[in-house]
Amino acid sequence: MHSTLPIILGSLLLFGILEVLFPFYAYKQSWASRLGPNLALAIFNSVVTKIPFGLLLSWIWQQKMWPGLFHYIPFPGVVALLSILVLDSYRYAWHCLAHFWPIGWRFHRVHHSDLAMNITTAYRFQLLEVMASYVPMALLIGLFGIRPEYLFIYEAMFVADQLFQHSNWALSPKIDRILTYLIVTPNYHRIHHSQIVKETDSNFGSLLTIWDRLFGTYRYCSDTKKIDIGLIEYPQPLSVKDMLTLPFKK
């Protein structure tokens, strides 16, 4: 399987430059204090999870017991599209579960506790949440027989859009609105990071917005400048240690 690292680094650079040159929110925190803890957590999570998940996927793709449901579809283009839809619908379902299941929210609130939403917020997740999310995803890959090349295509789009949607880039509102008919955009996702619960519990899409529209979780806000980002109960920036231990606190 190809690595998405070059896409991640390229997207970090691109959207990082754009959010510095054309910021949406004027944050008071320094650039280093906003990005440093999130990047440190991202590196830690990656070191711990990538090898086990990679080995699990290798076993799934090498085993001969079950070829997967998509094995019986003779049209590669159709299989590629279905693979993307399966993976993205899973991420939507997992995201909903992380909000509405109390245990899930204890871990997921690490992501929402960021007071200065920026490109690195895309990687601000508690380690155990990251690890847990990989297990059902691996099972779906095995069940449907999603091939490495199709997983790579999806992951390439996913990682780029994660950085795009979390960026503090003041993208043109008209362009942003047009793009929301297909993918998650900064304004679309800022609503999800609102301190208002009914707004936080909406716009769960990870890449495609179709799931929010299908399942009634879509929400539009005409003026996202008025949105206060973060969680009311955590008004101060958190350290890496705070983020790792937050789920175990009341």
N, C-alpha and C positions, 0 to 999 in steps of 0.2 A: 504494500500500500504506500502511495506517495505521501510525503509529509506536507502538512499545511503550514509549517513554520514560515516559509518565505511569504505566504499570503498574509499571515498574522503580522509579521514584521513590516511588510509593505503597507498594510492597512493602518497599523499603529503610527507609522511615519506620516502617511497621507492625512488621516483624520486628526492626528496630533497637531500637524501644522495648521490645518484648517480651523481647529478649535482655538488655537492660539491667535491666529490672524483675525478670525471672525467669531469671537465668543458670543454665545447666546446669553449666559448669565455672567455677571461680573463678580466672581468669587473673591472673598477677602483672604482666604487661605493661600499660602504660597504654592507655586507649581509643584515643588518637591514634596511638600506635605500632603498634597492631594493625590499625587501619583505613587509616591514611595511605598506606603503600606500595602496598597492594592497590588502593585507589581511584585512585592516580596511574597505576598500570599499566593499569587498566581504561579510563581516559580516553585514554591514549596508544594503546591497542589500537583503541579505537572510532574515534578520529580517522583512523587509518591504514587501517582495513579497511572501514568502513561505506560509503563512497562507491564504491570499486571493486565491492564485492559488490552494492550497489544498482544500479549500471549494468549488471552482468552479468544480474541478474534482470529488469531492464527489457527488455533485449534478448531474453531467453528468452520473456517474455510477449508481446512485440510481433511476434516472427517468425511467419511463416505456413507454414513448411516442415513442421513437425511439431506437431500439436495435443496430443499426449500420449495415453497409454493410457487415462486416465480420461475422455477426451473422448467415448468410446463408451459410457459408463455413463450412462443417462438419469435417474438418481436422485441429486439433489444431496446428500441426507442420507448416502447410502452413500459418495459421493465424499468428503465431508467427513471421515467416519470413517476411510476408507482412507488419506486424505492424512495424517491425524494418526498413524496406525499406521506408515506408510512413513517419515515423518520421525523418529518416535521410535525405531523399530527401527534406523534409520541411526545415530542418536546412540549407541545401545547398542553397535552394531558398531564404531563409531569409538573409543568409550571402551575396549572390549576390545583393539583394535589398539594403542592408546596405551600399554597396560600390557604386552602380550605381545610386541610388536615392539621390539627394543632401541633403534632410532632414535626410535621414538615415545615410549618411556619417558624418554629423555634430555630431551625437551621437556616431557613431562607431569609429571615429578617437580617442576617449578616449582609446580604446583598443590598437590601433596602435601607440599611442604616447609613449609607454614604450620603453625606450632606452636600457634596460637590460633585454631582454626576458628570463623568468625563470618560474618555476612552478606556481607562483602566477599571472603571466600574464593571465592565463586561467580564472581568475575571475575579471579581470580589465575591467569592463563594466559600463557605465553610467546607473543609476537606471531606467530612463524612457525607455531606450532601452531594458533592461531586462523585464520590465513589458509589453511592447508592444509585445515582442516576444512570450510571453506566451498565448496571446489571440488567434491568428490563430492556435497555437498548440492545445489548448483546443478544438477549433472548429473541428479540424481534428480528434481528439480522439473521439469526439462525433459522427461525421459523419461516421467514419469507425467502431466505436464500439471497439476501442482498449482497451483491458482489463488491469486492474492494474498490473497483473503479467508480461504482455508483455511490458508495459511501464517501469516497474522496470528493466527488462532484458536489454532493450535498454539504459536506463539512467545509469545503472551500467557500461556498456561498454563505454558509452559516457564520463562520468565523469573521468574514469580512463585514457582514451585516450587523453582527453583535457589536463590533467596534463603531460602525456607522451610527447605529441607533442609540448608543450610549454617549456618543460624542457631544461636546458642548459647542458644536458648530451651528452657527446661525444660518442654516440653510434657508433659501427663499421659501416662504410659507406656501406659495402656489406650487412650487416644484415638490415640496414636502407632501402636500395634500394629494397631488397626482400620484406620487409613488406609493402612497398608502393603499391604493387599490390593489397593489400586489405585495409589497414588502413592508416590513416594520421600519419606520423612520424615526429620527430624533424627536419630533413633536409627538408622534404617536406613542412613543415609549416614555416620554416625560410624564404623560398623564398617569402611566402605570407606577411611576416613582413618586407620586404625590403623597403628601401626608394625610390626605383625606381618604378614609378606608374605602368608600364606594368607588373612588377613582383608582386606588391601588388594586382593587379586585376587578380590574377590567384590562383589556388590551394585553392578553397573555401570549400572543403570538411571538414566536422566536425568530422566524424568517418570513413566513407568509402570513398575511392578515386574513386569509379566507376562513380560518378556524374561528376567529372572533366573530366574524360576520355570520357564520353558520350557526354558532352556538349561543349567540346573544350576549357576548361579552365585549363587544365593540363599544367604545366610547370616544366621542369627539369633543375637543375643547378649542374654541376659536381664539383664545388668548392664553397660551401656555406660559407666558411671562409671569402670570399671576400664581402659578403653581409653586408651592413650597416643597422642595425635594427633601426626602429623608423620612425618618420616623420621629414623632414627637417625643417618645420616651427616651431617645438617644440624641440629645441636643449637642453633644460634643464629639469631635472626631475620635475614632477608635484605633488603637494600635493593632498590630498583627496578633499579639497575644489576646487582646480583647475579642477580636473576631473569631479566633479559634475556640475560645471558651464561652462565648456569648450564648450558645444554645443550652448550656448547662446552668445558666443563671435564670432566676425568676424574672 
